[in-house]
Structure formats: structure tokens, C-alpha cells
Amino acid sequence: MSRPAIASLSGAELRELFAAATAWLERNVLQVNAVNVFPVPDGDTGTNMYLTMRSTMEEAERCEDPAAGAVLAAMSHGALMGARGNSGVILSQIIGGLARGVDGATDVTPKGLAAGLEQASAAAYRAVTKPAEGTILTVIREVSEAVTAANGNGDLDSLLETAVSTAKSSVEKTPSLLPVLREAGVVDAGGLGLSVLLEGMLHHIRGEPIETAAEAAEPVEQDWLASTGARHQTEGSLYGYCTELLIGGRELDLEEIRGRVMGLGDSVIVVGDPQLVRVHVHTDDPGAALSLGTGAGQLVQVKVDNIRKQAERFVEMHEEMRGDAAEAPPLSTVAVVAGEGMARVFRSVGCTRVVSGGPTMNPSTREIVDAVEACPADDVAVLPNDKNIILAAQQARKLTKKRLHVVGTRSMPQGIAALLAVSPGEDVKTVVGAMEDACGAVRTIEITRAVRRTSIGGVRVNEGDVIAIVDDQLQLAAPSAEEAVVGALESLPQADESLATLYYGAETTAAAAEELARNIRERFSSYEVEVVFGGQPNYDYIVSVE
């Protein structure tokens, strides 16, 4: 017996629809991450879209108004606040467009869905300074056009079927529209993520159960939060670093991972399933925990906190907030930083607030806004320090009354250069301009390992290869991290005098970094070389060349 067609959705039904879509995306996170073009472990698209949806649904659950329009408005706020990475920001704009299209209605009808998708497409394109076809933008536009054309069908079932079939077809065509996708042999990850969300909605509206890892992982997530929170409140630790990992993979051995983590420190929690494992440990060697994670699978999230500094920092923060507002500087600064050593560097050059995050874990818009609100000045310069965080930083402007100036830093070395350009005696406009100019004087080399096989700009790499990225462009593969640094330096124009600062990562020893510095001085007589502990995860070296 066939199910009756669905003519409209109430607020509660709409919430269930989006919850099913979120669960379906969680099941497919690794699939979406796997098609990212760049082979580095940066804030992957699937992870960013899923975390954005989690924030969306948390806000939806708090909405007490039964109207569909009110629930969508709450979702829009949750998505805006929780958006992570470019894909998450664009997704938040799509949800915001849907909310405006429904515009406070009691129920979502086919006409309302079509209007919402039109608004979603327009909002997504407005969110990007230079919209490119062959991306999630193309997918949402083509879905909107197809649903609008099919609006005469009169029920939501058929419109969602149209949306899903159009999305899948649009995703398949993305390589023909974007050469970098064609060369890498993948489809657009953001478009795929959107297609997966729509597919989850269709499964739900047809009454098909979504059997996902999410159903097993949800109570694990609650247990995780409760147990880690309790341990931080009640346990002392002999170790200095609270290290948290989210490991993705296939056939992960939970007991083996737990046994290995037990040897690293105390306050150990290891929970999850064969596809996704969360690790929490207090240790003196966070690099060993990261190595364990990369050996077992793929690092999806990483967080390292200095336990002994937390109480000290808490006191410092409140002392600063109690300071006389009249003495506040004209411009405060907020920087997104990965690595304990890098955080120390940023604070040493005058950064007001540091937000933990970066390539391995893009911070949400909410985290950026919270840091901005904690600053003493009304004018705040935000340094994203990653191309995938710029949109989230720009979106923060909508959520604070402070005057935000987003400086387009795409790496931590650019962020440091921008801070060094700050002149306290100048007006805000002049200072922000100087910060922007300073970014152009810095070249950035990043050394990591490829997490997938790909070809970009004629450079072919295999999974596990050591690679060098120069100013966001894949430059070369090399047998070792040290050889990759040397090769990347050789590719840069040689000046009479240059300063190269080697920031070595959590898994690199000081001895290896010093030996590399000696090698550079011998090979490049024009370079003055400095070595600094960065502690950044996944990147053996980040090199600033000025």
C-alpha cells in the first residue's frame, strides 16, 4: 500500500526532516571528506558541514514555537553561529534563505519550499565574493530551478525526488565545470554534501529508516561530553596536555586504540565504533597521541590544551575584562591559531585573543564572535590565518555590534606579519591597511603528508607522500619533510637577504629542526634562519619567508 502524498510539513515534522538529513550526512562524512581536492588534512568539507548541521539542530530543538517558519528561523540562527569553514558558511546561507522563503508560515508547502530554495540559491551566491561554477553554488541553483519548474506537482514527496535527482546530476557534472576537479578526478565536496543532505530528507519523507552510525554515535557523544566534563572538573593530572582526537576510518579496533592510549597518560577515554573513535587523554606528549591517531586512521578533529595554563589564563582573562574601559586600545586583534607554540608567538607580538583552530579544525563563527566580544576595543581586527576560515570571520560581522575588520590572512606567518605591522599611534583605518599590506611581504611554506592520491597543477602525489604547499599551491612531493622544505625554498625567487623562520610541529623534534636550519644556511647564503617551536598538528614545518 502506497503512502499518501505529503502536502505540507509542520514545525515538528520539519525538525524531524532536518534531523534525518543530519544523520544521513554523519553517515557519509568520510565519503564527502574523501573528495576534497587538496590532499592535506585541513578542515574537511564533510566534517565542517556536519558540525554546522549539529549546531543547526541544537538550535531547532530549543525552539518552542510550533510553526515551521519559527523552527526554520531558529535553524538559520544555529547554522549562522555554528558555521565552520567555507562549506559551512555557504550551508548556513542556504538554510537562511529557506527560512526567508518560508517567512514565518505555520507549515511548509510545496510553494513555500520552492520559494525558500530560490532564496537559498541567491543567498549562497551572495556569500561568495567570486562565485565559481562547478561548486555547491551550482548544485543549489540547479536544484532551485528544477523544483520551481516542477512546482505544479503539488506534493513535497515529488519535489524532494526532483531535488535529489537534480542534485546528483549536478554533482556529477561539477568536474566538467571546474578544471581543478577534473584534474584531481573528483566531484565538488560541498555539492556532494548538499546532495547527501537532500537524499537524507527524501529517505525520511518516504518513511525509509536511516540506519547510520549516528544512531550508535549519538549516546556516545553524550557520554563523551559528560565524562570529559566530569574529569576536567574533578580530576587532578600528573600530565600537562589535554589531548582530544576524533579518528575516522574503517574497521577501527576500539580496544587496541584504548590500550595504546592508556600508555600515554591518564584521564583516558576512548569511545566510538569501527568508523569513528573519540580519544581523550592527559599526556606530556601530545605528538605521540597524534601519531597514534594517524596510524589508526584519519584525524577528523584535533584539540590540544595546556592544562596547567588554563587556570592561569582564566585569571588573566578576568583581570583584563575588569580593566578600565577608558584605557582600552583603539584596536584589538583576534587570531585563529593552531599549536601551543604558535599561540605563544601570537600573544608575544600583541594579539589580544587567540581562537584555537586552523587547518585541522576550523572554528565556528560563534567561537570567533565570543573572542571578539571579549576584546576591550570597539574595533577588532580578525586574522583567520586560513583561506577556509575567512568566510566564517566575515560572517561574524553580522553577529556583533563591534566594528570588525577581517584581514585576509591565509596562513599563520601572514598573521604574525600583520600583527608586527600594528602601530599604536595610528588610526584604525591606517593600521588595518598596514596589516593587509604586510601579508603580501610574506611567503608561506607548509609541509605535511598527502591524505589522498591526487594531481593538482601537474603535481601528482600518492597518499602518504610528504608534500610542500607554497602560498596555498601544491608545489612538490619529496622523500622527507626536510627535503620538501629545501625544495620549496629553491622554487622561490632568491633575494639578497631573506629571513626564513622554521616553525616546527608537534611531531617534529627540535634536533631535526635545528639540523634543517643548518642545512638551509649552508645551501642558501642569503638566508638568515630562525627556529621556533610551533606545536601545530599534522604539519611538520610551517616556514615563513620574508
C-alpha positions as CSV (number, residue, x, y, z in Angstrom):
1,M,0.0,0.0,0.0
2,S,1.5,3.3,-1.1
3,R,1.9,6.2,1.4
4,P,-0.3,9.3,0.8
5,A,1.5,12.3,-0.7
6,I,2.6,14.9,1.8
7,A,1.1,18.3,1.1
8,S,2.8,20.3,4.0
9,L,5.1,19.9,7.0
10,S,4.6,21.4,10.4
11,G,7.4,22.7,12.5
12,A,7.9,19.4,14.3
13,E,7.8,17.5,11.1
14,L,10.3,19.9,9.6
15,R,12.6,19.4,12.5
16,E,12.4,15.6,12.0
17,L,13.2,16.1,8.3
18,F,16.4,18.0,9.0
19,A,17.4,15.7,11.8
20,A,17.2,12.8,9.3
21,A,19.3,14.8,6.8
22,T,21.9,15.4,9.5
23,A,22.1,11.8,10.5
24,W,22.5,10.8,6.8
25,L,25.3,13.3,6.4
26,E,27.0,12.0,9.5
27,R,27.0,8.5,8.0
28,N,28.6,9.9,4.8
29,V,31.1,12.4,6.3
30,L,34.1,10.4,5.4
31,Q,32.8,9.9,1.8
32,V,32.4,13.7,1.4
33,N,35.8,14.4,3.0
34,A,37.4,11.9,0.6
35,V,36.7,14.0,-2.5
36,N,38.3,17.2,-1.2
37,V,40.7,18.3,-4.0
38,F,43.6,19.4,-1.8
39,P,45.3,16.3,-0.3
40,V,46.1,17.9,3.1
41,P,44.4,17.2,6.4
42,D,42.6,20.6,6.5
43,G,39.1,21.2,7.9
44,D,37.4,18.8,5.6
45,T,34.2,19.7,3.9
46,G,32.1,16.8,5.2
47,T,33.2,17.4,8.8
48,N,32.5,21.2,8.5
49,M,29.1,20.7,7.0
50,Y,28.1,18.1,9.6
51,L,29.3,20.2,12.6
52,T,27.3,23.2,11.1
53,M,24.2,20.9,10.9
54,R,24.7,19.8,14.5
55,S,24.6,23.5,15.6
56,T,21.6,24.0,13.4
57,M,19.7,21.1,15.0
58,E,20.7,22.1,18.6
59,E,19.0,25.5,18.0
60,A,16.0,23.8,16.4
61,E,15.5,21.6,19.4
62,R,15.4,24.7,21.6
63,C,12.6,26.3,19.6
64,E,9.3,26.1,21.4
65,D,7.2,27.8,18.7
66,P,5.4,25.0,16.7
67,A,5.3,27.0,13.4
68,A,7.5,25.7,10.6
69,G,8.7,29.3,9.9
70,A,9.8,29.7,13.5
71,V,11.7,26.4,13.5
72,L,13.5,27.4,10.3
73,A,14.4,30.8,11.7
74,A,15.9,29.0,14.7
75,M,17.8,26.7,12.4
76,S,19.1,29.7,10.5
77,H,20.5,31.2,13.7
78,G,22.0,28.0,14.7
79,A,23.7,27.5,11.3
80,L,24.9,31.1,11.3
81,M,26.5,30.7,14.8
82,G,27.9,27.2,14.2
83,A,29.2,27.6,10.6
84,R,32.6,26.1,10.1
85,G,34.7,26.5,7.0
86,N,33.6,27.9,3.7
87,S,31.3,25.0,3.1
88,G,29.6,25.5,6.5
89,V,29.2,29.2,5.9
90,I,27.6,28.6,2.5
91,L,25.3,25.9,4.0
92,S,24.3,28.4,6.7
93,Q,23.3,30.9,4.0
94,I,21.2,28.2,2.2
95,I,19.3,27.4,5.4
96,G,18.9,31.2,6.0
97,G,17.4,31.5,2.5
98,L,15.0,28.7,3.2
99,A,13.9,30.5,6.3
100,R,13.3,33.8,4.5
101,G,11.3,31.9,1.7
102,V,9.0,30.3,4.3
103,D,8.8,33.7,6.1
104,G,7.1,32.7,9.3
105,A,4.5,30.4,7.8
106,T,2.8,27.8,10.0
107,D,3.5,24.9,7.6
108,V,6.0,24.4,4.7
109,T,4.1,23.8,1.5
110,P,5.4,22.9,-2.0
111,K,5.1,26.6,-2.9
112,G,7.0,27.6,0.2
113,L,9.7,25.1,-0.4
114,A,10.2,26.4,-4.0
115,A,10.3,30.0,-2.7
116,G,12.8,29.0,0.0
117,L,15.1,27.3,-2.4
118,E,15.1,30.3,-4.7
119,Q,16.1,32.5,-1.7
120,A,18.7,29.8,-0.6
121,S,20.4,29.9,-4.1
122,A,20.5,33.7,-4.1
123,A,21.9,33.9,-0.6
124,A,24.6,31.3,-1.3
125,Y,25.8,33.2,-4.3
126,R,25.9,36.4,-2.3
127,A,28.0,34.8,0.3
128,V,31.0,34.3,-2.0
129,T,33.0,37.2,-3.4
130,K,33.9,35.5,-6.6
131,P,31.3,32.7,-7.2
132,A,32.6,29.8,-9.2
133,E,30.5,27.3,-11.1
134,G,31.1,23.6,-10.5
135,T,30.7,24.0,-6.8
136,I,27.9,23.8,-4.2
137,L,26.6,27.1,-5.7
138,T,25.9,25.3,-9.0
139,V,24.1,22.5,-7.2
140,I,21.8,24.7,-5.1
141,R,21.0,26.9,-8.1
142,E,20.1,23.9,-10.3
143,V,18.1,22.3,-7.6
144,S,16.2,25.5,-7.0
145,E,15.5,25.9,-10.8
146,A,14.3,22.3,-11.1
147,V,12.0,22.5,-8.0
148,T,10.5,25.8,-9.2
149,A,9.8,24.3,-12.6
150,A,8.2,21.2,-11.1
151,N,6.1,23.1,-8.5
152,G,2.8,22.1,-10.3
153,N,3.2,18.5,-9.0
154,G,1.6,19.6,-5.7
155,D,3.3,17.5,-3.1
156,L,6.6,17.6,-1.2
157,D,7.5,14.0,-2.0
158,S,7.8,14.6,-5.7
159,L,9.6,17.9,-5.2
160,L,12.2,16.3,-3.0
161,E,12.6,13.5,-5.6
162,T,13.2,16.2,-8.1
163,A,15.7,18.0,-5.8
164,V,17.7,14.8,-5.1
165,S,17.9,13.7,-8.8
166,T,18.9,17.2,-9.9
167,A,21.5,17.5,-7.1
168,K,23.1,14.1,-8.0
169,S,23.2,15.0,-11.7
170,S,24.6,18.5,-10.9
171,V,27.3,17.0,-8.7
172,E,28.3,14.6,-11.4
173,K,28.8,17.5,-13.8
174,T,31.0,19.6,-11.5
175,P,34.3,18.2,-12.9
176,S,33.3,19.5,-16.4
177,L,32.8,23.0,-15.0
178,L,35.9,23.3,-12.7
179,P,39.3,22.2,-14.2
180,V,40.9,21.6,-10.8
181,L,38.2,18.9,-10.1
182,R,38.7,17.3,-13.5
183,E,42.5,17.1,-12.9
184,A,42.1,15.6,-9.5
185,G,39.4,13.2,-10.7
186,V,36.8,14.1,-8.0
187,V,33.5,15.9,-7.8
188,D,32.9,19.0,-5.7
189,A,32.8,18.1,-2.0
190,G,30.4,20.9,-1.0
191,G,28.0,20.0,-3.7
192,L,28.2,16.3,-2.7
193,G,27.5,17.2,0.9
194,L,24.4,19.2,-0.1
195,S,23.2,16.3,-2.2
196,V,23.7,13.9,0.7
197,L,21.5,16.2,3.0
198,L,18.7,16.3,0.4
199,E,19.0,12.5,0.0
200,G,18.6,12.1,3.8
201,M,15.4,14.2,3.6
202,L,14.0,12.0,0.8
203,H,14.7,8.8,2.8
204,H,12.8,10.3,5.7
205,I,9.8,11.6,3.8
206,R,9.4,8.2,2.1
207,G,9.4,6.6,5.5
208,E,12.6,4.7,4.9
209,P,14.7,4.2,8.1
210,I,18.1,5.8,8.1
211,E,20.4,3.2,9.7
212,T,23.5,5.1,10.4
213,A,26.5,5.2,12.7
214,A,24.8,8.3,14.0
215,E,22.3,6.2,15.9
216,A,25.1,4.4,17.7
217,A,27.2,7.5,18.0
218,E,24.6,9.8,19.5
219,P,24.7,8.4,23.0
220,V,28.5,8.1,22.7
221,E,28.6,11.8,22.0
222,Q,26.5,12.4,25.2
223,D,28.7,10.1,27.2
224,W,31.8,11.8,25.8
225,L,30.7,15.2,26.8
226,A,29.6,14.2,30.3
227,S,32.6,12.1,31.1
228,T,35.2,14.5,29.8
229,G,33.5,17.4,31.6
230,A,33.4,15.5,34.8
231,R,37.1,14.5,34.6
232,H,38.1,18.1,34.0
233,Q,36.1,19.3,37.0
234,T,37.2,16.6,39.5
235,E,40.5,15.0,38.5
236,G,44.0,16.3,39.0
237,S,46.5,15.1,36.5
238,L,50.2,14.5,36.6
239,Y,50.4,15.4,32.9
240,G,50.4,18.8,31.1
241,Y,48.3,18.5,28.0
242,C,44.7,17.6,27.5
243,T,44.6,16.0,24.1
244,E,41.4,15.1,22.2
245,L,41.2,13.4,18.9
246,L,38.4,12.3,16.6
247,I,39.7,9.4,14.4
248,G,37.8,8.3,11.3
249,G,38.4,5.1,9.3
250,R,37.3,1.6,8.6
251,E,37.3,-1.3,11.0
252,L,38.9,0.7,13.7
253,D,39.9,-1.5,16.7
254,L,38.5,0.3,19.7
255,E,40.2,-1.9,22.3
256,E,43.6,-1.7,20.6
257,I,43.4,2.1,20.4
258,R,42.3,2.2,24.1
259,G,45.2,0.0,25.1
260,R,47.7,2.2,23.3
261,V,46.3,5.4,24.6
262,M,46.5,4.0,28.2
263,G,50.3,4.1,27.8
264,L,50.4,7.8,27.0
265,G,49.0,9.3,30.2
266,D,45.9,9.4,32.4
267,S,42.3,10.6,32.3
268,V,41.8,8.3,29.3
269,I,38.5,8.0,27.5
270,V,38.2,6.1,24.2
271,V,34.7,5.6,22.8
272,G,33.1,5.1,19.4
273,D,32.7,2.4,16.8
274,P,34.6,0.9,13.8
275,Q,34.1,4.1,11.7
276,L,34.6,6.9,14.3
277,V,36.6,6.9,17.5
278,R,37.0,9.7,20.1
279,V,40.1,9.8,22.2
280,H,40.7,11.9,25.3
281,V,44.0,11.7,27.3
282,H,46.1,13.8,29.6
283,T,49.7,13.4,28.4
284,D,53.1,15.1,28.3
285,D,53.5,14.0,24.7
286,P,50.5,15.2,22.5
287,G,52.6,14.4,19.4
288,A,52.5,10.7,20.3
289,A,48.8,10.8,20.6
290,L,48.6,12.5,17.1
291,S,50.9,9.8,15.7
292,L,48.7,7.1,17.2
293,G,45.6,8.7,15.5
294,T,47.2,9.0,12.1
295,G,48.5,5.4,12.4
296,A,45.0,4.1,13.2
297,G,43.0,6.1,10.7
298,Q,42.4,9.7,9.6
299,L,42.4,12.6,12.1
300,V,39.0,14.3,11.7
301,Q,39.4,16.7,14.7
302,V,42.3,17.6,17.0
303,K,42.3,19.7,20.2
304,V,45.3,20.2,22.5
305,D,45.1,22.3,25.6
306,N,47.8,23.1,28.2
307,I,46.1,22.1,31.4
308,R,48.5,23.9,33.7
309,K,47.9,27.2,31.8
310,Q,44.1,27.1,31.8
311,A,43.6,28.3,35.4
312,E,46.3,31.0,34.9
313,R,44.7,32.1,31.6
314,F,41.2,32.2,33.3
315,V,42.5,34.6,35.9
316,E,44.3,36.7,33.3
317,M,41.2,37.0,31.2
318,H,39.0,38.3,34.1
319,E,41.7,40.7,35.1
320,E,41.8,42.1,31.6
321,M,38.0,42.3,31.5
322,R,38.0,44.3,34.7
323,G,40.3,46.8,33.2
324,D,39.2,50.4,32.8
325,A,37.4,50.8,29.5
326,A,38.8,54.3,29.1
327,E,42.2,52.7,28.8
328,A,41.2,50.3,26.0
329,P,43.3,50.5,22.9
330,P,41.7,51.7,19.7
331,L,42.1,48.3,18.0
332,S,42.0,44.8,19.4
333,T,43.0,41.7,17.5
334,V,41.7,38.1,17.3
335,A,43.7,35.4,15.5
336,V,42.8,31.8,14.7
337,V,45.9,29.7,15.7
338,A,46.8,26.0,15.8
339,G,49.6,24.8,18.1
340,E,50.6,25.9,21.6
341,G,53.9,27.3,20.4
342,M,52.2,29.3,17.7
343,A,49.7,30.7,20.2
344,R,52.6,31.9,22.4
345,V,54.2,33.6,19.3
346,F,50.9,35.4,18.5
347,R,50.5,36.6,22.1
348,S,54.1,37.7,22.2
349,V,53.5,40.0,19.2
350,G,50.5,41.6,20.8
351,C,47.5,39.5,19.8
352,T,44.6,40.3,22.1
353,R,42.7,37.0,21.8
354,V,43.6,33.6,20.3
355,V,41.0,31.2,19.0
356,S,42.1,27.6,18.8
357,G,41.7,26.2,15.4
358,G,43.1,26.2,11.9
359,P,43.7,23.6,9.1
360,T,42.8,20.6,11.2
361,M,39.7,22.1,12.9
362,N,38.0,25.2,11.6
363,P,36.5,27.2,14.4
364,S,32.8,28.1,14.3
365,T,31.5,31.6,13.7
366,R,30.3,31.5,17.3
367,E,33.8,30.9,18.6
368,I,35.1,33.9,16.7
369,V,32.3,36.1,17.9
370,D,32.9,35.1,21.5
371,A,36.6,36.1,21.2
372,V,35.6,39.4,19.5
373,E,33.1,40.2,22.3
374,A,35.8,39.6,24.9
375,C,38.1,42.2,23.4
376,P,38.3,45.6,25.2
377,A,38.2,47.7,22.0
378,D,35.2,48.5,19.8
379,D,37.3,48.0,16.7
380,V,38.6,44.4,16.3
381,A,40.8,43.1,13.5
382,V,40.3,39.3,12.9
383,L,43.1,37.3,11.4
384,P,41.6,34.0,10.0
385,N,45.1,32.6,9.1
386,D,43.5,30.1,6.7
387,K,41.6,30.5,3.4
388,N,38.9,28.2,4.7
389,I,38.1,30.4,7.7
390,I,37.8,33.8,6.0
391,L,34.1,33.5,5.2
392,A,33.3,32.5,8.8
393,A,35.2,35.5,10.1
394,Q,33.3,37.8,7.6
395,Q,30.0,36.3,8.8
396,A,30.9,37.2,12.4
397,R,30.3,40.9,11.4
398,K,26.5,40.1,11.4
399,L,26.6,38.9,15.0
400,T,28.4,41.6,16.9
401,K,27.9,45.3,17.5
402,K,31.7,45.8,17.4
403,R,33.3,47.0,14.2
404,L,35.0,44.0,12.7
405,H,37.9,44.3,10.2
406,V,38.7,41.0,8.6
407,V,42.3,41.0,7.5
408,G,42.7,38.4,4.7
409,T,45.5,36.3,6.2
410,R,45.7,32.9,4.7
411,S,48.4,31.4,6.9
412,M,49.8,31.9,10.4
413,P,53.0,33.6,9.2
414,Q,50.9,36.2,7.4
415,G,49.0,36.7,10.7
416,I,52.3,37.3,12.6
417,A,53.4,39.7,9.9
418,A,50.1,41.6,10.1
419,L,50.5,41.9,13.9
420,L,54.0,43.2,13.6
421,A,52.7,45.9,11.3
422,V,50.4,47.4,14.0
423,S,51.4,50.9,15.0
424,P,49.7,52.0,18.2
425,G,49.8,55.7,17.3
426,E,47.9,55.4,14.0
427,D,44.2,55.5,13.4
428,V,42.3,52.2,12.9
429,K,41.9,52.5,9.1
430,T,45.6,53.1,8.7
431,V,46.6,50.2,10.9
432,V,44.2,47.8,9.2
433,G,45.6,48.9,5.8
434,A,49.2,48.3,7.1
435,M,48.2,44.9,8.3
436,E,46.8,44.0,4.9
437,D,49.9,45.3,3.1
438,A,52.2,43.2,5.4
439,C,50.6,40.0,4.3
440,G,51.9,40.4,0.8
441,A,55.5,40.6,2.0
442,V,55.4,37.0,3.4
443,R,55.7,33.7,1.5
444,T,54.4,30.6,3.4
445,I,55.7,27.1,3.0
446,E,53.7,24.3,4.7
447,I,55.0,20.7,4.9
448,T,52.5,17.9,5.5
449,R,51.6,14.4,4.2
450,A,49.0,13.8,1.5
451,V,45.9,12.2,2.8
452,R,44.7,11.1,-0.7
453,R,46.1,10.5,-4.1
454,T,45.6,13.4,-6.5
455,S,47.0,15.6,-9.2
456,I,46.9,19.4,-9.0
457,G,48.7,21.8,-11.3
458,G,50.7,19.0,-12.8
459,V,52.0,17.8,-9.4
460,R,51.0,14.1,-8.8
461,V,51.0,12.8,-5.3
462,N,50.1,9.5,-3.6
463,E,48.5,9.0,-0.2
464,G,51.2,9.3,2.4
465,D,53.6,11.4,0.3
466,V,55.4,14.3,2.0
467,I,54.3,17.4,0.2
468,A,55.1,21.1,0.2
469,I,52.5,23.8,-0.3
470,V,53.7,27.3,-1.1
471,D,51.1,30.0,-0.7
472,D,48.2,27.6,-0.9
473,Q,49.6,26.0,-4.1
474,L,50.8,22.4,-4.2
475,Q,54.4,22.7,-5.1
476,L,56.1,19.3,-4.9
477,A,56.4,15.9,-3.2
478,A,59.6,14.8,-1.5
479,P,61.1,11.8,0.3
480,S,61.2,13.7,3.6
481,A,59.9,16.8,5.3
482,E,63.3,18.4,5.4
483,E,63.9,17.8,1.7
484,A,60.5,19.2,1.0
485,V,61.4,22.5,2.8
486,V,64.7,22.7,0.8
487,G,62.9,22.0,-2.5
488,A,60.2,24.6,-1.7
489,L,62.8,27.3,-0.9
490,E,64.6,26.5,-4.2
491,S,61.3,27.3,-6.0
492,L,61.2,30.8,-4.5
493,P,62.9,33.8,-6.1
494,Q,66.2,34.5,-4.4
495,A,66.7,37.9,-2.7
496,D,70.0,39.5,-1.5
497,E,68.7,39.0,2.1
498,S,65.8,36.9,3.4
499,L,64.6,35.7,6.8
500,A,63.3,32.2,7.0
501,T,61.5,31.2,10.2
502,L,61.0,27.5,10.7
503,Y,58.0,26.7,13.0
504,Y,58.3,23.0,13.7
505,G,55.2,20.9,14.5
506,A,54.0,18.7,17.3
507,E,55.5,15.6,15.7
508,T,58.9,17.1,14.8
509,T,61.9,17.2,17.2
510,A,63.9,20.3,18.0
511,A,67.0,18.4,16.9
512,A,65.6,17.8,13.4
513,A,64.5,21.4,13.0
514,E,68.0,22.7,14.1
515,E,69.7,20.3,11.6
516,L,67.4,21.6,8.9
517,A,68.3,25.2,9.7
518,R,72.0,24.4,9.5
519,N,71.4,22.8,6.1
520,I,69.5,25.8,4.8
521,R,72.2,28.2,6.0
522,E,74.8,26.1,4.1
523,R,72.8,25.9,0.9
524,F,71.3,29.4,0.8
525,S,73.9,32.0,1.9
526,S,71.3,34.8,1.6
527,Y,69.0,33.3,4.3
528,E,69.0,34.2,7.9
529,V,67.3,31.3,9.6
530,E,65.4,31.1,12.9
531,V,63.9,28.1,14.6
532,V,60.7,28.3,16.7
533,F,58.5,25.7,18.3
534,G,55.1,25.9,16.7
535,G,53.5,22.7,18.0
536,Q,51.0,22.7,15.1
537,P,49.4,19.3,14.4
538,N,49.8,17.5,11.1
539,Y,52.3,20.0,9.6
540,D,55.9,19.0,10.2
541,Y,57.0,22.6,9.3
542,I,55.4,25.9,8.6
543,V,58.0,28.2,7.1
544,S,57.7,32.0,6.9
545,V,59.9,33.6,4.2
546,E,60.3,37.4,4.3
